[in-house]
Amino acid sequence: MSFADKVVIVTGSSAGIGAAAAVAFCSAGARVALVGRNQSNLAAVAARCAPHPHRPLVLDADVSDDDDAERIVQTTIQHFGKIDVSVNNAGIAKFGSISDGTIMDTYDEVMNTNLRAAVHLTALAAPHLIATKGNVVNVSAIGGTSAPKPPFHAYCVSKAALNRFTRGAAAELAPFGVRVNAISPGPVRTDIIKNAGFPASWDAFAARTALERVSEPEEVADLVLFLASEKAKGITGSNYVTDNGMLLKH
């Protein structure tokens, strides 16, 4: 797939799925805006993009901050002149329980990052995507559709809401030629579990899937690029699951 002359924003591109997607877009000829909060990680991802045709734009930004969200879109337009694809990948997972009263300690932060930021960035990017007949890819999770997983209430709620927003945005933007889709990964070998303080091992996650394996970020990145490409020009309002069959077992 070629993304020559395409401009792509990838949030949460300092690690994991976002980093893999950003590098894949760069290798396919895109001009990419890398967005994240870890400057050293962003620099490392930018270095991985360096051998490819276009040098990425590196944006140290917090997607949950309204001023930063506006800066992401404005700077991308100033630097590249347009936006063809917006990948809302930034996300966090944190513990929060109803029974012990800790849910509100994490709820706002999780919802602001996983849902509100995606809504805001989509709204900000929409006029530019309409101009290019571009598209949006939201990185959700099977937690948005699977059985509840306490104490990750806020995370699961945020992903369920992101799925619903994806369909609503797809319906609203379709008349303008803009597609909006979601991807729902199962377990992927990234830092999100460690950052959340979850004690389970990757082997334990693999045992809970039908295929008895955990995905690598590059596998999800391949799906991101497919949905963002012309090969998916007839696909909008869809949610693609890539979970190694975890939902088949749970």
C-alpha positions as a printed NumPy array, in Angstrom:
array([[  0.   ,   0.   ,   0.   ],
       [  1.277,   3.425,  -0.914],
       [  0.624,   6.569,   1.073],
       [  2.773,   8.804,  -1.101],
       [  1.836,  12.467,  -0.615],
       [ -0.564,  11.567,   2.216],
       [ -0.374,  13.348,   5.576],
       [ -1.103,  11.214,   8.632],
       [ -1.471,  12.104,  12.316],
       [ -0.79 ,   9.242,  14.741],
       [ -1.441,   9.907,  18.425],
       [  0.257,   7.797,  21.05 ],
       [  3.055,   7.151,  18.582],
       [  5.863,   7.072,  21.122],
       [  5.428,   3.321,  21.74 ],
       [  3.42 ,   0.204,  20.978],
       [  0.764,   0.194,  18.275],
       [  1.159,   3.908,  17.584],
       [  4.908,   3.639,  17.035],
       [  4.476,   0.624,  14.752],
       [  1.769,   2.393,  12.749],
       [  3.818,   5.579,  12.427],
       [  6.856,   3.694,  11.12 ],
       [  4.667,   1.702,   8.717],
       [  3.075,   4.883,   7.352],
       [  6.51 ,   6.437,   6.903],
       [  7.775,   3.363,   5.052],
       [  4.728,   3.594,   2.773],
       [  5.658,   7.153,   1.782],
       [  3.428,   9.181,   4.107],
       [  4.327,  12.409,   5.816],
       [  3.613,  11.643,   9.464],
       [  2.968,  13.733,  12.562],
       [  4.202,  11.77 ,  15.572],
       [  2.268,  12.694,  18.723],
       [  3.164,  11.622,  22.254],
       [  4.319,  12.682,  25.691],
       [  7.618,  10.794,  25.985],
       [ 10.189,  12.889,  24.153],
       [ 12.963,  10.297,  24.155],
       [ 10.622,   7.62 ,  22.809],
       [  9.327,   9.985,  20.131],
       [ 12.901,  10.72 ,  19.081],
       [ 13.572,   6.983,  18.818],
       [ 10.491,   6.459,  16.637],
       [ 11.494,   9.429,  14.476],
       [ 14.907,   7.802,  14.021],
       [ 13.196,   4.599,  12.836],
       [ 11.343,   6.717,  10.256],
       [ 14.513,   8.471,   9.084],
       [ 15.477,   6.003,   6.306],
       [ 12.101,   6.55 ,   4.623],
       [ 11.194,   9.331,   2.148],
       [  9.831,  11.993,   4.502],
       [ 11.094,  13.235,   7.848],
       [  8.274,  13.068,  10.428],
       [  6.944,  16.007,  12.387],
       [  7.485,  15.351,  16.108],
       [  4.867,  16.813,  18.457],
       [  5.328,  16.54 ,  22.213],
       [  1.698,  16.869,  23.264],
       [ -0.962,  15.568,  25.65 ],
       [ -4.057,  14.716,  23.605],
       [ -6.316,  15.205,  26.629],
       [ -5.282,  18.868,  26.884],
       [ -7.503,  21.05 ,  24.685],
       [ -4.746,  23.509,  23.835],
       [ -2.404,  20.68 ,  22.875],
       [ -5.103,  19.069,  20.73 ],
       [ -5.572,  22.309,  18.822],
       [ -1.798,  22.665,  18.474],
       [ -1.522,  19.152,  17.025],
       [ -3.913,  19.938,  14.192],
       [ -2.746,  23.513,  13.589],
       [  0.943,  22.585,  13.521],
       [  0.324,  19.656,  11.185],
       [ -1.514,  21.966,   8.777],
       [  1.188,  24.619,   9.025],
       [  3.934,  22.054,   8.427],
       [  2.349,  19.789,   5.799],
       [ -0.559,  21.83 ,   4.437],
       [ -3.276,  19.199,   4.819],
       [ -4.476,  16.106,   6.718],
       [ -5.464,  12.873,   4.961],
       [ -5.614,  10.408,   7.866],
       [ -6.093,  10.833,  11.609],
       [ -5.266,   7.827,  13.781],
       [ -6.627,   8.188,  17.322],
       [ -4.459,   5.646,  19.079],
       [ -3.444,   7.295,  22.369],
       [ -4.887,   5.392,  25.316],
       [ -4.33 ,   4.467,  28.938],
       [ -5.607,   1.783,  31.297],
       [ -5.86 ,   2.345,  35.052],
       [ -7.411,   0.526,  37.969],
       [-10.601,   1.825,  39.546],
       [-13.157,  -0.117,  41.553],
       [-16.767,   0.649,  42.491],
       [-16.68 ,  -1.492,  45.606],
       [-13.719,   0.228,  47.224],
       [-14.646,   3.7  ,  45.998],
       [-11.568,   4.224,  43.793],
       [-13.299,   4.335,  40.415],
       [-13.523,   8.126,  40.349],
       [ -9.792,   8.382,  41.038],
       [ -9.122,   7.19 ,  37.492],
       [-12.389,   7.652,  35.582],
       [-11.901,  11.225,  34.371],
       [ -8.282,  10.688,  33.317],
       [ -9.086,   7.516,  31.376],
       [-12.177,   8.97 ,  29.691],
       [-10.394,  12.215,  28.809],
       [ -7.538,  10.359,  27.107],
       [ -9.345,   7.402,  25.553],
       [-12.594,   9.043,  24.476],
       [-12.745,  12.828,  24.784],
       [ -9.409,  13.339,  23.046],
       [-10.511,  11.195,  20.087],
       [-13.78 ,  13.12 ,  19.824],
       [-12.01 ,  16.476,  20.049],
       [ -9.262,  15.639,  17.56 ],
       [-11.795,  14.251,  15.106],
       [-13.821,  17.457,  15.34 ],
       [-10.703,  19.593,  14.872],
       [ -9.45 ,  17.539,  11.945],
       [-12.85 ,  17.157,  10.248],
       [-12.714,  20.291,   8.041],
       [ -9.295,  19.244,   6.756],
       [-10.375,  15.626,   6.228],
       [-13.432,  16.824,   4.306],
       [-11.115,  18.828,   2.049],
       [ -9.012,  15.733,   1.253],
       [-11.799,  13.11 ,   1.431],
       [ -9.683,  11.552,   4.154],
       [-10.451,   9.149,   6.972],
       [-10.186,   8.43 ,  10.682],
       [ -9.017,   5.219,  12.364],
       [ -9.832,   4.876,  16.066],
       [ -7.874,   2.285,  18.034],
       [-10.369,   0.782,  20.456],
       [-10.139,  -2.606,  22.249],
       [-12.169,  -5.755,  22.764],
       [-12.776,  -4.451,  26.276],
       [-15.433,  -2.268,  24.666],
       [-17.524,  -5.307,  23.712],
       [-16.417,  -8.189,  25.955],
       [-17.724,  -9.125,  29.389],
       [-17.014,  -6.491,  32.088],
       [-13.523,  -6.64 ,  33.51 ],
       [-13.344,  -5.09 ,  36.98 ],
       [-11.353,  -3.141,  38.024],
       [-10.917,  -1.758,  34.481],
       [-14.407,  -0.255,  34.419],
       [-13.336,   3.126,  33.097],
       [-11.163,   1.601,  30.373],
       [-13.944,  -0.673,  29.121],
       [-16.525,   2.121,  29.239],
       [-14.186,   4.432,  27.315],
       [-13.688,   1.855,  24.571],
       [-17.4  ,   1.034,  24.342],
       [-18.112,   4.747,  23.955],
       [-15.337,   5.093,  21.364],
       [-16.979,   2.316,  19.331],
       [-20.283,   4.149,  19.435],
       [-18.65 ,   7.451,  18.547],
       [-16.971,   5.774,  15.566],
       [-20.33 ,   4.749,  14.118],
       [-21.894,   8.14 ,  14.781],
       [-18.981,  10.024,  13.246],
       [-19.01 ,   7.686,  10.244],
       [-22.698,   8.395,   9.644],
       [-22.249,  12.157,   9.981],
       [-19.144,  12.446,   7.813],
       [-20.063,   9.958,   5.089],
       [-21.921,  12.569,   2.991],
       [-18.635,  14.514,   2.854],
       [-16.677,  11.49 ,   1.637],
       [-14.887,  10.941,   4.963],
       [-14.646,   7.413,   6.346],
       [-14.394,   6.582,  10.078],
       [-13.524,   3.105,  11.366],
       [-12.293,   1.408,  14.518],
       [ -9.952,  -1.442,  15.358],
       [-10.429,  -3.542,  18.483],
       [ -7.268,  -5.44 ,  19.406],
       [ -7.113,  -8.11 ,  22.041],
       [ -3.842,  -8.59 ,  23.925],
       [ -0.943,  -6.855,  22.16 ],
       [  2.64 ,  -6.897,  23.412],
       [  2.935,  -3.232,  24.438],
       [  3.649,  -1.32 ,  27.647],
       [ -0.016,  -0.58 ,  28.476],
       [ -0.429,  -3.541,  30.863],
       [  2.825,  -2.811,  32.693],
       [  1.969,   0.884,  32.899],
       [ -1.413,  -0.016,  34.4  ],
       [  0.242,  -2.2  ,  37.03 ],
       [ -1.63 ,  -5.318,  35.899],
       [  0.143,  -8.434,  37.232],
       [ -0.711, -10.968,  34.487],
       [  2.015, -12.274,  32.138],
       [  1.821, -12.384,  28.355],
       [  1.754, -16.182,  28.574],
       [ -1.37 , -15.914,  30.719],
       [ -2.995, -13.656,  28.138],
       [ -2.035, -16.044,  25.332],
       [ -3.703, -18.927,  27.177],
       [ -6.98 , -16.975,  27.155],
       [ -7.084, -16.739,  23.359],
       [ -8.295, -19.383,  20.896],
       [ -5.05 , -19.162,  18.921],
       [ -2.945, -19.22 ,  22.117],
       [ -0.876, -16.214,  21.133],
       [ -0.467, -12.494,  21.763],
       [ -0.28 , -10.029,  18.857],
       [  2.693,  -7.835,  18.075],
       [  2.123,  -4.088,  17.465],
       [  3.096,  -4.452,  13.801],
       [  0.115,  -6.773,  13.192],
       [ -2.31 ,  -4.119,  14.381],
       [ -0.409,  -1.483,  12.413],
       [ -1.017,  -3.511,   9.241],
       [ -4.754,  -3.304,   9.89 ],
       [ -4.556,   0.432,  10.595],
       [ -2.873,   0.992,   7.243],
       [ -5.405,  -1.178,   5.422],
       [ -8.366,   0.771,   6.829],
       [ -6.636,   4.078,   6.068],
       [ -5.885,   3.049,   2.485],
       [ -7.831,   3.09 ,  -0.759],
       [ -8.174,  -0.682,  -0.439],
       [-10.808,   0.058,   2.241],
       [-12.596,   2.805,   0.293],
       [-15.962,   1.077,   0.763],
       [-15.556,   0.545,   4.522],
       [-16.909,   2.999,   7.09 ],
       [-18.549,   2.68 ,  10.485],
       [-16.888,  -0.698,  10.998],
       [-15.051,  -2.145,  13.97 ],
       [-12.378,  -4.671,  13.01 ],
       [-11.475,  -7.17 ,  15.739],
       [ -7.939,  -8.592,  15.877],
       [ -7.824, -10.567,  19.124],
       [ -6.437, -14.031,  18.299],
       [ -9.896, -15.385,  19.095],
       [-10.077, -14.112,  22.67 ],
       [-13.752, -13.182,  22.293],
       [-14.46 , -16.769,  21.198],
       [-13.394, -17.984,  24.635],
       [-14.829, -15.169,  26.771]])
